[in-house]
Amino acid sequence: MKANILIVDDERPIRDSLDVVLAEEGYGTTVASTGKEALHFAEDQSFDLIITDLKMPEMDGMELLRKCRKMCPQTFVIIITAHGSLESAIEALRIGAYDYILKPFDFDDVLLKIRRMLRHKELIMENQVLRQEIEEKFDFSNIIGQSTGMKEVFRLIKKVAKTKGNVLITGKSGTGKELVAKAIHYNSDRAGKPFVAINCGAIVDTLLESEFFGHKKGAFTGAVRDKDGHFKLANGGTLFLDEIGDIPLHLQVKLLRAIEESEILPVGGTATIKTDIRIIAATNRNLLEEIEAGNFRDDLYYRLNVVEIKLPSLNERREDIPLLVEHFIKKYNTELNRHVISADNETMRILMNYPWKGGIRELENIIERALILSEGNYITTEDLPANLLEASHAGYIPDKLKDAVLQFERSHIQNALKRTENNKEETAKLLGISLSSLYRKMDELQIK
């Protein structure tokens, strides 16, 4: 059965003729002789389409349309009208009717309108499903991490998402800056509008202005037609400027003006275009150092950095590695049709100790490779590349003194706990600290 259609008309010949034709096409049909009767049917069951006459006693088609729009907004309505009532049909379209058909019927035209309506509804439903999938994918609660650093990131995303302020996301490559930008967008009031991303470091300097603001035909060699820039494409939504630190100084001035004035001027154009966008910028550079070096404008920095979200590197959130490993195993089980359960203990220990210079991207690549090579239910050391094993056995030492001290303390306390078979009092005596200090250290270092 293709679709459920409710036919409403006080003239029996019209009801019956539509009923026969639509039933022969495979549609499920229900007929009603009045608007009130149709309303009862609509309350009890779901219809894809209601075809209703305009002129009916008790409740006319216009009132039925208004009530159906409130009661069952997913149901489309096509109005039946005569040539003399076209003004009423146009008014019905303004209220929310999908289309109208004229008496006497051309049944081929009626069937064409119904097929067109059902295809339109199908596209709307597909769009809603895709949008829901996107929103779920970029829901900030689905960003993997339970470390202290990531909890702070979640808190900031939740706070800034509902505001209009520009956001600067900082962190090393591979920390997930674009994922955070999308989480902000899809949890904001602009979620239904475009999210447009541009990697400022991947575009030739001479083309950046055109990519940002668009250009007019003939503005330069190769400009054979008008082109909209990313600012216009993102209108109403969010523009994500990745690697903002790579923008040359001469363009930084024009970018600052576009942000401050909320308008752009296409290359070769004479009239400005108003824009309404939120800027989320990201960088792996220290922009304050770039300002000191004369490579970045301080006024642009403060315009972009209304709120800053600093993303910790994978080496700064090692306690999240098991969660990320399980996440990537689940992802690539689906993509590669594998059934790996997890990584074995030795493999997980190696992954925890490896110096992740490539961040989360490198970890994901390692897990994908491991699933391709794995022959059992668990990832083993045999599934890991040789360079990872060598680096892990060499031991990981953080660059910062504070991080190195914390790593030593954690390892030293864990070794002491093993020697005392997890007897806390004996461990405290062995370390020469009080029992309360041991518990505080264990909590601080997240030793279970």
GIMONOR-V129363 format. One record per pair of residues at least 4 apart in sequence whose C-alpha atoms are under 7 Angstrom apart, sorted by the first residue. I is the first residue (numbers start at 1). J is the second residue. D is the distance in whole Angstrom. If there is no record, write none. Layout:
BEGIN
((I;J;D) (I;J;D))
END
This chain:
BEGIN
((1;26;6) (1;27;6) (1;28;6) (2;26;6) (2;27;5) (3;27;5) (3;28;6) (3;48;6) (4;27;6) (4;28;5) (4;29;6) (4;47;5) (4;48;5) (4;49;7) (5;27;7) (5;28;6) (5;29;5) (5;30;6) (5;47;6) (5;48;6) (5;49;5) (5;50;6) (6;29;6) (6;30;5) (6;31;6) (6;47;7) (6;49;6) (6;50;5) (6;51;6) (7;15;6) (7;30;6) (7;31;5) (7;32;6) (7;50;6) (7;51;5) (7;52;6) (8;15;7) (8;31;6) (8;32;5) (8;33;6) (8;34;6) (8;35;7) (8;38;7) (8;51;6) (8;52;4) (8;53;6) (9;14;7) (9;15;6) (9;32;7) (9;33;5) (9;34;6) (9;52;6) (9;53;5) (10;33;4) (10;34;6) (10;56;6) (11;15;6) (12;16;6) (13;17;6) (14;18;6) (15;19;6) (15;31;7) (16;20;6) (17;21;6) (18;22;6) (19;23;6) (19;29;6) (20;24;6) (21;25;7) (22;26;7) (22;27;6) (23;27;5) (23;28;6) (23;29;6) (32;37;6) (32;38;5) (33;37;7) (34;38;6) (34;56;7) (34;59;7) (35;39;6) (35;59;5) (35;60;6) (35;61;7) (35;64;6) (36;40;6) (36;59;6) (37;41;6) (38;42;6) (39;43;6) (40;44;6) (41;45;6) (42;46;6) (42;47;7) (47;75;6) (48;75;5) (48;76;6) (49;75;5) (49;76;5) (49;77;6) (50;76;6) (50;77;5) (50;78;6) (51;77;6) (51;78;5) (51;79;6) (51;80;7) (52;61;6) (52;78;6) (52;79;5) (52;80;6) (53;61;6) (53;79;6) (53;80;4) (53;81;6) (54;60;6) (54;61;4) (54;62;6) (54;79;6) (54;80;6) (54;81;6) (55;60;5) (55;61;6) (56;60;5) (56;61;7) (59;63;6) (59;64;7) (60;64;6) (61;65;6) (62;66;6) (62;92;6) (63;67;6) (64;68;6) (65;69;6) (65;77;7) (66;70;7) (67;71;6) (68;72;5) (68;73;7) (69;73;5) (76;97;7) (76;98;6) (77;97;5) (77;98;6) (78;97;6) (78;98;6) (78;99;5) (78;100;5) (79;89;7) (79;97;7) (79;99;6) (79;100;4) (79;101;6) (80;100;6) (80;101;5) (80;102;6) (81;85;6) (81;86;7) (81;89;7) (81;101;6) (81;102;5) (81;103;6) (82;86;7) (82;102;5) (82;103;5) (83;102;7) (85;89;7) (86;90;6) (87;91;6) (88;92;6) (89;93;6) (89;100;7) (90;94;6) (91;95;6) (92;96;6) (92;97;6) (93;97;5) (93;98;6) (93;99;7) (101;110;7) (106;110;6) (107;111;6) (108;112;6) (109;113;6) (110;114;6) (111;115;6) (112;116;6) (113;117;6) (114;118;6) (115;119;6) (116;120;6) (117;121;6) (118;122;6) (119;123;6) (120;124;6) (121;125;6) (122;126;6) (123;127;6) (124;128;6) (125;129;6) (126;130;6) (127;131;6) (128;132;6) (129;133;6) (130;134;6) (131;135;6) (132;136;6) (133;137;6) (134;138;6) (135;139;6) (135;186;6) (137;142;7) (138;142;7) (138;179;7) (138;182;6) (138;183;5) (138;186;7) (139;183;5) (139;187;7) (140;154;7) (140;183;5) (144;323;7) (144;324;6) (145;150;6) (145;320;5) (145;323;7) (146;150;6) (146;151;6) (146;320;6) (147;151;6) (147;317;6) (147;319;6) (147;320;6) (148;152;6) (149;153;7) (149;312;6) (149;317;7) (150;154;6) (151;155;6) (152;156;6) (153;157;6) (153;309;7) (153;311;7) (154;158;6) (155;159;6) (156;160;6) (156;309;7) (157;161;6) (157;184;6) (161;184;5) (161;185;7) (161;187;6) (161;188;5) (162;188;5) (162;189;6) (164;278;7) (165;306;6) (166;278;6) (166;279;5) (166;280;6) (166;304;6) (166;305;7) (166;306;6) (166;307;7) (167;279;7) (167;280;5) (167;281;6) (167;304;6) (167;305;6) (167;306;6) (167;307;5) (167;308;6) (168;280;6) (168;281;5) (168;282;6) (168;304;6) (168;305;5) (168;307;6) (168;308;5) (168;309;6) (169;177;6) (169;281;6) (169;282;5) (169;283;7) (169;308;6) (169;309;5) (169;310;6) (170;282;6) (170;283;5) (170;284;6) (170;309;6) (170;310;5) (170;311;6) (171;175;6) (171;283;7) (171;284;5) (171;310;6) (171;311;5) (171;312;6) (171;313;7) (172;284;5) (172;313;6) (173;284;6) (173;359;7) (174;358;6) (174;359;5) (174;360;5) (174;361;5) (175;311;6) (175;312;7) (175;313;6) (175;314;7) (175;359;6) (175;360;6) (176;180;6) (177;181;6) (177;282;7) (178;182;6) (179;183;6) (180;184;6) (181;185;6) (181;280;7) (182;186;6) (183;187;6) (184;188;6) (185;190;6) (185;191;6) (185;238;7) (186;191;4) (187;191;6) (190;236;7) (190;237;5) (193;236;6) (193;237;5) (194;234;5) (194;237;5) (194;238;6) (195;234;6) (195;237;6) (195;238;5) (195;239;6) (196;230;7) (196;234;6) (196;238;6) (196;239;5) (196;240;6) (197;239;6) (197;240;5) (197;241;6) (198;240;6) (198;241;5) (198;242;6) (199;241;6) (199;242;5) (199;243;6) (200;241;7) (200;242;6) (200;243;6) (200;244;6) (200;246;6) (200;247;6) (201;243;6) (201;246;5) (203;207;7) (203;208;6) (204;208;6) (207;211;6) (208;212;6) (209;213;6) (209;251;7) (210;214;5) (210;215;6) (210;229;6) (210;267;6) (211;229;5) (211;230;6) (212;229;5) (212;230;5) (212;231;6) (213;228;7) (213;229;4) (213;230;6) (213;231;6) (213;264;6) (213;265;6) (213;266;5) (213;267;7) (214;227;5) (214;228;4) (214;229;4) (214;266;5) (214;267;6) (215;219;7) (215;226;6) (215;227;5) (215;228;7) (215;266;5) (215;267;4) (215;268;6) (215;269;7) (216;225;7) (216;226;4) (216;227;6) (216;266;7) (216;267;6) (216;268;5) (216;269;6) (217;223;5) (217;224;5) (217;225;4) (217;226;5) (218;223;5) (218;224;6) (219;223;6) (219;267;6) (219;268;5) (228;232;6) (228;233;7) (229;233;6) (230;234;6) (231;235;6) (231;239;7) (232;275;7) (234;238;6) (234;239;6) (234;277;6) (235;275;6) (235;276;5) (235;277;5) (236;276;5) (236;277;5) (237;277;5) (237;278;6) (238;277;5) (238;278;5) (238;279;6) (239;277;7) (239;278;6) (239;279;5) (239;280;6) (240;279;6) (240;280;5) (240;281;6) (241;280;6) (241;281;5) (241;282;6) (242;281;6) (242;282;5) (242;283;6) (243;282;6) (243;283;4) (243;284;7) (244;281;6) (244;282;6) (244;283;6) (245;283;6) (245;285;7) (245;287;7) (247;251;7) (247;252;7) (248;252;6) (249;253;7) (249;295;7) (249;296;7) (251;255;6) (252;256;6) (253;257;6) (254;258;6) (255;259;6) (256;260;6) (256;300;6) (257;261;6) (258;262;5) (258;263;5) (258;264;5) (262;274;6) (262;275;5) (262;276;6) (263;272;6) (263;273;5) (263;274;4) (263;275;5) (264;272;5) (264;273;5) (264;274;7) (265;269;6) (265;271;7) (265;272;5) (265;273;6) (281;304;7) (286;290;6) (287;291;6) (287;296;7) (288;292;6) (289;293;6) (290;294;6) (290;295;5) (290;296;5) (291;295;6) (291;296;5) (291;297;6) (291;298;6) (297;301;6) (298;302;6) (299;303;6) (300;304;6) (301;305;6) (302;306;7) (312;316;6) (312;317;7) (313;317;7) (313;359;6) (314;318;6) (314;356;7) (314;359;5) (314;360;6) (315;355;7) (315;356;6) (318;352;6) (320;324;6) (321;325;6) (321;352;7) (322;326;6) (323;327;6) (324;328;6) (325;329;6) (325;367;7) (326;330;6) (326;342;6) (327;331;6) (328;332;6) (328;364;6) (328;367;7) (329;333;6) (329;340;7) (329;342;7) (329;367;7) (330;334;7) (331;335;7) (332;336;6) (332;368;6) (333;337;5) (333;338;4) (333;339;6) (333;340;7) (334;338;7) (339;377;7) (340;377;4) (340;378;6) (341;377;5) (341;378;6) (342;378;5) (342;379;6) (343;347;6) (343;348;6) (343;378;5) (343;379;4) (343;380;6) (344;348;6) (344;378;6) (344;379;6) (344;380;6) (345;349;6) (346;350;6) (347;351;6) (347;380;6) (347;381;5) (348;352;6) (349;353;6) (350;354;6) (350;392;6) (353;392;6) (353;395;7) (353;396;6) (354;388;7) (354;391;6) (354;392;5) (354;396;6) (355;396;6) (358;362;5) (359;363;7) (360;364;6) (361;365;6) (362;366;6) (363;367;6) (364;368;6) (365;369;6) (366;370;6) (367;371;6) (368;372;6) (369;373;6) (370;374;6) (370;379;6) (370;383;5) (370;384;6) (373;383;6) (374;379;6) (374;383;6) (379;383;6) (384;388;7) (385;389;7) (386;390;6) (387;391;6) (388;392;6) (389;393;6) (390;394;6) (391;395;7) (392;396;7) (397;404;6) (398;403;6) (398;404;5) (400;404;6) (401;405;6) (402;406;6) (403;407;6) (404;408;6) (405;409;6) (406;410;6) (407;411;6) (408;412;6) (409;413;6) (410;414;6) (410;445;6) (411;415;6) (412;416;6) (413;417;6) (414;418;6) (415;419;6) (416;420;6) (416;427;6) (417;421;6) (417;422;5) (417;423;7) (417;427;6) (418;422;6) (420;426;6) (420;427;6) (423;427;6) (424;428;6) (425;429;6) (425;435;6) (426;430;6) (427;431;6) (428;432;6) (428;433;5) (428;434;6) (428;435;5) (428;438;6) (429;433;6) (433;437;6) (433;438;7) (434;438;6) (435;439;6) (436;440;6) (437;441;6) (438;442;6) (439;443;6) (440;444;6) (441;445;6) (442;446;6) (442;447;5) (443;447;6))
END
